[in-house]
């Protein structure tokens, strides 16, 4: 899994702005930004899920299954919007 080489991105404050063609997207939470950073390093989906489960293990609000589902949904949205390529 990796990012589309035609995107540009910039961190401003706590947010990360991603530009793809004429579209702009904002990542404004830590989990989304962590996933984006892992994609820059071409991490696998399983490594991303493991990272999120481990880093946010003390967060009792969400189960590991819910965290995995978030990763799956987020990666799907990135792919649909042309930010990520691969599966």
C-alpha positions in Angstrom: 0.0 0.0 0.0 1.3 3.4 -0.8 0.3 7.0 -1.5 -0.4 8.3 -4.9 2.8 10.0 -6.1 0.7 12.9 -7.6 -0.6 14.1 -4.3 0.8 17.0 -2.3 0.4 17.4 1.5 1.3 19.9 4.1 1.0 19.9 7.9 -0.4 23.1 9.3 -0.9 23.2 13.1 -2.5 20.0 14.2 -4.1 19.3 10.7 -2.7 17.7 7.6 -3.9 19.1 4.3 -3.8 16.7 1.3 -4.3 18.0 -2.3 -5.2 15.7 -5.2 -5.8 17.4 -8.5 -8.5 20.1 -7.7 -9.6 18.5 -4.4 -8.4 19.3 -0.9 -8.8 17.0 2.1 -8.1 17.6 5.8 -6.9 15.1 8.3 -7.7 16.5 11.7 -7.3 13.7 14.1 -4.3 11.8 15.4 -5.3 8.4 14.2 -5.8 9.5 10.6 -2.5 11.4 10.6 -0.7 8.3 12.1 -2.2 6.1 9.3 -1.2 8.6 6.6 2.4 8.7 8.0 2.5 4.9 7.9 1.3 5.0 4.3 4.2 7.3 3.5 6.5 4.4 4.6 4.4 2.0 2.5 3.2 -0.1 5.5 0.9 -3.0 5.0 -2.7 -2.9 6.1 -2.0 -5.4 8.8 0.9 -3.4 10.2 -1.3 -0.3 10.2 -4.0 -2.1 12.1 -1.4 -3.5 14.6 0.1 0.0 15.1 -3.3 1.6 15.8 -4.4 -1.2 18.2 -1.1 -0.9 20.1 -0.8 2.9 20.2 -4.4 3.4 21.3 -4.6 0.3 23.5 -5.5 2.3 26.6 -8.4 3.9 24.8 -11.3 1.9 26.2 -13.9 3.8 24.1 -13.3 1.4 21.1 -12.6 -2.3 20.9 -9.8 -3.7 18.7 -12.4 -4.8 16.2 -13.8 -1.2 16.0 -10.2 0.1 15.6 -9.6 -2.4 12.7 -12.9 -1.3 11.1 -11.9 2.3 11.3 -8.6 1.5 9.6 -10.4 -0.4 6.8 -12.9 2.4 6.3 -10.3 5.1 6.3 -8.1 3.2 3.8 -11.1 2.7 1.5 -11.9 6.4 1.6 -8.3 7.3 0.8 -8.4 4.8 -2.2 -11.8 6.1 -3.5 -10.4 9.7 -3.4 -7.2 8.8 -5.2 -4.9 9.5 -2.3 -3.8 5.9 -1.9 -3.0 3.2 -4.5 -2.8 -0.5 -4.0 -4.7 -2.8 -1.6 
